[in-house]
Amino acid sequence: VQLQASGGGLVQAGGSLRLSCAASGRTFTNYFMGWFRQAPGKEREFLGCINWSGLSTYFADSVKGRFTISRDNAKNTVYLQMNSLKPEDTAVYYCLAGPECSRYDYWGQGTLVTVSS
C-alpha cells in the first residue's frame, strides 16, 4: 500500500493542526493505521493507532488527550487531529499501515510540523 501524509506546517504553540494520510494500492480496511513522529536528533516515536473499523484507537501517553485519530474508509484516508500543540511536538510525522497496532509493514512519506513558541 502507498501512503502519503499531508497537512503539516507552521503553527503557534497552543494551536491545532490536522494531518491527513491518503492510502492507495491495497484494501484500506485490511489495515490498522498508525502515526509516528521523529524529531531532529531523536528516535522515532509511536503516537497512536486506529483499527480497521475506526471504532478502536490507542495513544501513547505523551499525546493522550491532545491527539485523536480517525479514518474515513470511503476515502481511504486516516487523520491525526492535534490540539494544544507544544514546541516539543515539532517533528516529521509519518503514517503507517499494518496488520496490528504493534506491527507495521508500510510507511509513507512524512510531513513536517513545526510548533513555534
C-alpha positions as CSV (number, residue, x, y, z in Angstrom):
1,V,0.0,0.0,0.0
2,Q,1.2,3.5,-0.8
3,L,0.8,6.2,1.9
4,Q,1.1,9.9,1.6
5,A,0.9,12.2,4.6
6,S,0.0,15.9,4.2
7,G,-1.2,18.8,6.2
8,G,1.9,19.7,8.1
9,G,3.1,23.3,8.5
10,L,3.9,26.0,11.0
11,V,1.6,26.6,13.9
12,Q,1.9,28.5,17.2
13,A,2.0,26.8,20.5
14,G,-1.5,26.1,21.7
15,G,-2.8,25.8,18.2
16,S,-4.3,22.9,16.3
17,L,-3.4,21.1,13.1
18,R,-5.0,18.1,11.3
19,L,-2.8,15.8,9.3
20,S,-4.2,13.5,6.6
21,C,-2.8,10.3,5.1
22,A,-4.1,9.0,1.9
23,A,-3.7,5.3,1.1
24,S,-3.8,3.6,-2.2
25,G,-2.9,0.3,-3.8
26,R,-4.5,-2.2,-1.4
27,T,-7.7,-2.7,0.5
28,F,-7.5,0.1,3.1
29,T,-9.8,-1.7,5.6
30,N,-7.4,-4.6,5.8
31,Y,-5.0,-2.4,7.9
32,F,-4.5,-0.9,11.2
33,M,-3.3,2.7,10.7
34,G,-0.7,4.3,12.9
35,W,1.0,7.6,13.3
36,F,4.7,8.1,14.3
37,R,6.9,11.1,14.5
38,Q,10.6,11.8,14.5
39,A,12.1,15.0,15.9
40,P,15.6,16.1,14.9
41,G,18.2,14.1,16.8
42,K,15.6,11.9,18.4
43,E,14.3,8.3,17.9
44,R,11.1,7.6,16.1
45,E,8.1,7.8,18.5
46,F,4.8,6.0,18.3
47,L,1.8,8.2,18.7
48,G,-1.2,6.1,18.2
49,C,-3.2,3.8,16.0
50,I,-6.7,3.0,14.8
51,N,-8.2,-0.3,13.9
52,W,-9.8,-1.1,10.6
53,S,-13.3,0.0,11.5
54,G,-12.3,3.2,13.2
55,L,-14.0,2.1,16.4
56,S,-10.9,1.4,18.4
57,T,-7.9,3.7,19.0
58,Y,-4.8,3.7,21.2
59,F,-2.5,6.5,22.1
60,A,0.9,7.0,23.6
61,D,0.8,8.7,27.0
62,S,2.8,11.7,25.5
63,V,-0.2,12.7,23.3
64,K,-3.2,11.1,25.0
65,G,-5.9,13.7,25.5
66,R,-4.4,16.1,22.9
67,F,-4.3,14.0,19.7
68,T,-7.0,11.9,18.1
69,I,-7.0,9.6,15.2
70,S,-9.9,8.9,12.8
71,R,-10.4,7.3,9.5
72,D,-12.7,7.6,6.5
73,N,-12.7,4.2,4.8
74,A,-14.7,5.6,1.9
75,K,-11.9,8.0,1.2
76,N,-9.0,5.6,2.1
77,T,-7.8,8.3,4.4
78,V,-6.7,8.4,8.1
79,Y,-6.4,11.7,10.1
80,L,-4.4,12.9,13.0
81,Q,-6.0,15.8,14.8
82,M,-3.5,17.5,17.0
83,N,-4.7,20.1,19.6
84,S,-2.9,22.1,22.3
85,L,0.3,21.8,20.3
86,K,3.7,22.4,22.1
87,P,7.1,23.3,20.7
88,E,8.2,19.7,21.6
89,D,5.7,18.4,19.1
90,T,7.9,19.7,16.3
91,A,8.8,16.7,14.2
92,V,8.2,14.9,10.9
93,Y,5.0,13.0,11.2
94,Y,4.5,9.6,9.4
95,C,1.5,7.4,8.8
96,L,1.9,3.6,8.6
97,A,-0.2,0.6,7.8
98,G,0.0,-2.8,9.2
99,P,-1.9,-5.9,10.5
100,E,-1.9,-4.8,14.1
101,C,-1.3,-1.7,16.2
102,S,2.2,-3.0,17.2
103,R,3.4,-4.0,13.7
104,Y,3.6,-2.1,10.5
105,D,4.5,-3.1,7.0
106,Y,4.2,0.1,5.1
107,W,5.5,3.6,5.7
108,G,4.6,6.8,3.9
109,Q,6.5,10.0,3.3
110,G,6.3,12.2,6.3
111,T,5.0,15.7,6.7
112,L,6.8,18.4,8.8
113,V,5.1,20.0,11.7
114,T,6.8,23.0,13.3
115,V,5.3,24.5,16.5
116,S,6.6,27.9,17.4
117,S,6.7,29.2,21.0
